[in-house]
Amino acid sequence: MKCLILAAGYATRLYPLTENFPKPLLDVGGKTILDWLVDDIDTAGAVDEYVVISNHKFARLFEAWAASKPQKITVVDDGTSTNETRLGAVCDVRFAVDTLGLDDDMLVIAGDNVLDFSLTAFMRYCLDKKATCVMRYFEEKKETLKKRGVLELGKDGDSSDRVIGMEEKPAVPKTQWCCPPFYFYTAADAKKIGDAVADGCGVDAPGSFIAWLCGRSPVYAMEMPGSRYDVGSLESYTKIKNEYRGITKC
């Protein structure tokens, strides 16, 4: 299994902190955000290579970080240098797959999320399902739902964790199940990313591929076993740095 880490964004909401430094390499609790993610995932023993998808502006910083790690980590430079010219998460995944010739199951994660739970349970869930999988959590705030990817789950004979529909940033959310940026693609489904883009799939939000795919292949959703902290502003970053206690849930 390969782990693709989405890290080509520019984190403009965190300027000036991230104007010349990538958000995934910010320190939280004595480690970078990426260290927390990679070191946790590695304990499952299922990933044989990590692929960090970077923009051109920050590629060398990620390469320096990768050189300090014991895991096999490849940094892919998508060639963009500004927020206005970014490829979008779906196209970044396609770029990495095509550049490296990847033909394997893939764990695809956003590289800027801080978690209090281990991703290894999600990996076991995915391997047990033998299908493309996502995570889900219940969001109480209706206005927040309009800024997230919202899932519809199985009914009328479908498995209760089967994803039958997904919409990114819906004006009228159909459920209160949100999809965070942690995905597992089977090798067969990963090959469909190019078809999805050609078919008009959204490319900016990483969940757009799942929205396209779930009507064509089985997709399942595991309920998130803990909390995800979004480093979305200078204020939230300061709060997380002061309060984060590491991964405390399996």
N, C-alpha and C positions, 0 to 999 in steps of 0.2 A: 504494500500500500504506500502511496505517496501522500504527503501532506502539503497542500498548496496554501500559502499564507498571503492573503491580500494586504499589500503594504505600499501601494502606489499612489495613495491619496496625499493631499497636501495639508490637511488639518488646519484650514484657514481660520476656523473659529478659535484656535489656540494661539494665533499670532499675538505677540512676537515670539513666543516660546518655541513654536515649531516652524518659524519662517525659514530657518536654516538647519533644522534638525527634525528627523521623523518621529511622529508620535509613538509608534511601536517600540522605540528605543528609550522612551522616557522611563525614569526610575520610579518604581512603586514598591515600597517595602524592601528596599535594598537590592532589588533585581529589576531588570528591564521588563516591560510588559511581555515582550517576546520570550524572554527567559522563562517566565512563569508558564506560558503556553507550551513551549517546546519541551521543557523539562518534565511537565506533567504528561503530555502525550507520549513521550518516549518511554515512560514506565510500562506502557501496555505491550511494548515489544513488537508492535504490528507495523510500524512505519520504517521503511528502509531508506527514505530520502525526504528531506524537507526542501521545498522550493519557495523562496521568498520572492514575490513579484513586486519589484520596486519601480519607481520612476527614475529617470536619468539623474535628477538632482540629488537623490539620496542613495544611489546604488553603492557608491564607495563606502558609505557609512555602514550599510548592511553587510557588505563584504568583509569589513573589518570586524564586525560583530560575529559573523559566521566563522571567521578564522579562529575565534577564541573558544568555539564550542566543539565538543567531542563528536557530535552527530554529523552525519553527512548532510550538508546544507548547501544548496545551489541558489545563487542570486541571479534572477533574470531581470534585465533592464528593459522596460517597455519603450524607452526612447523619448518619453514625454518630459517636459521641463516646467510646465505651468499647469495650474488648476484648470485653466480654460481649454487646454489641449489634451487632458487626460482621456484615456481610452474608455474608461468605465470598467466596473468589476468583471462583468461577463466577458468582455473582449480581452481583459487582462488574463483571465483563465484560459481562454482560447489561445492567446499569444504564447503563454507558457507551454501549453500542451503541444502546440505546433512547433515551437522552437526546440523543445527537448525531445520531441517524438514520444511523448508519454502514452503508454497503453496499459493502464493499471487502474485499480480502484483508487479513489481519491477522497481524502478528507480535506475539505476546503473551508478555511476559517478566516475571519477578519483578524488582522494582526494587532488591533488596537483596543481589544476588549479585556477587561480585568474580571476574573471569575473567582467565586469562592467555592467552586465545586470542580471536581476532576472531570475531564472529558473522556476518560477511559470507559465509563459506564455507557456513554453514547456510542463509542466505538464497538463495544460488545453488542449493543442493541442492533447496530447496523450489520455486523457480521452475522448475527442470528437471523435477521430479516432477509439477508441476501438480496437487498434491493436498495435503491436510492432512498436516503432518509434525511430528515431535518429535525430540528428541535422546535418546541412550542412552549409558550408560557401564557398565562391568563392575564390580560391587561384590563384593569378596572376603568381607567380614564378614557373616555370616548375620544377626546381630542388627540390623545397620544396615539390611538389606533390609526388615525388618519395620516400619521407620519411613519407607519411601520408596514411590514408585509403581513397581511392577515390571511389566516388559513381557514378553509372549510374542511371539516372532518367527515368521515364515513357515516352513512346512515342507510336505512332500507336494505339491510343485508351486507353492506360493506363492513370491514373491520373498523372498530371505533378509532383506531389510530391511522387509518388510511387517509391520505390527503386527496380530496376530490376537487379542490380548487384553491387558488391563492391569488391575491391581488396586492400589488405594491401601492402604498399610500392611497387607499380607497377614499373617495368622498363620502361614501356611505358604507361603513364596514359591515360585513355580513355576520361576523362572529367577533368574539373577544380573544381569539387565539392569535398571538403574535409569533412570528418566526424570526428568531435572532440569527446573526450571520455565522452559523455553523452548519455545514452540509456534508453529506457523504454521497458521492456519485459512484455508481458501479462503472467499471471500465466501459461497458456497452453504452450506458447513458452519457458518459463523458464525451463519447464520439459524436453525440448529437448536438453539441454546442454550436458548431458551425451552421447546422441546419436551422437551429433556433434563431440565430442572428439573421440569417438569410430570410427567415420567415417573418421578420419584424419584431422579434423579441426585444424588450427593453434591455439596455446594456449597462446603465449606470448602477442600479441597485443589484447586488449579487443574487437576491431572491427572484429576480425576473426570469432566470432560467428555470427555476422550480415552477414558477407560475405557468410557463410554457410546457414544461415536461409532464406535469402531473395529469394532464389529460391524455397523455400518450404512453406513459409507463407507470408502473406502481411506485408510489412514493409514500413513505410512512413517517409519522411524527412522534418522537419521544418527548414526554413532558420534561422540561428542564428541572433538574434536581436541586437547584440553588439559585443564586443571584448573579446577575451580570451588571457590571458597573461601566457605564459609558463615560469615557474621558472626553467630554464634549465642550468644555469651557475651562478657562483658567481657574474659576471658582470650584468646579467639580473636581479638577485635578488636585487642587490643594486639599480638598475634603477627603478624597480617596487616599492620598498619600498619608494623611494623618490617621485614617481609620482602618485601612486595609490590614487584615491579619493573615492573609495567605489562603491557600486552598484548605478548607476545613471540612468539606463534604465529599463523599465518594460519588 
